[in-house]
Amino acid sequence: MDKTFWIIFGMAVVTYLPRALPILVLSKIRLPEAFVRWLGFVPASVLAALLGPELLLDKDQMAVGLDNYKLLAALPCFWVAVKTKNMVLTILLGLAVATVLYLWT
């Protein structure tokens, strides 16, 4: 067969196996309640790890001042997200506030 086919096949296998194996293995056992609770914190932790550097760093320097428009735009977004739990409204507010602050600074 063509070498391209085997490359694509190999990429499919190494992409699929890490997703399928945990599902197959973990579906057969009962996980401890503490572990399931701990897994519930993973999405928030990943989001914080992605957002933290973007909001708090500017050119690899800590930027926690009034000139950091990203951090200033995140504050009302956080408030709206907590109060309304509406993702679309939060995103639209963030885009609007970030755009205004970016053009203003």
Number of C-alpha atoms within 10 A of each C-alpha: 5 6 8 9 10 11 11 10 12 12 11 11 11 10 11 11 11 10 10 10 11 10 11 10 9 10 10 8 8 8 10 9 9 9 9 11 10 10 10 11 10 11 10 10 11 11 10 13 11 11 13 12 14 13 19 16 15 13 6 9 9 12 17 15 10 9 12 18 21 22 21 18 21 19 13 15 21 13 12 18 17 11 9 10 12 11 12 10 14 20 14 12 18 21 15 13 20 18 14 13 16 14 9 8 8
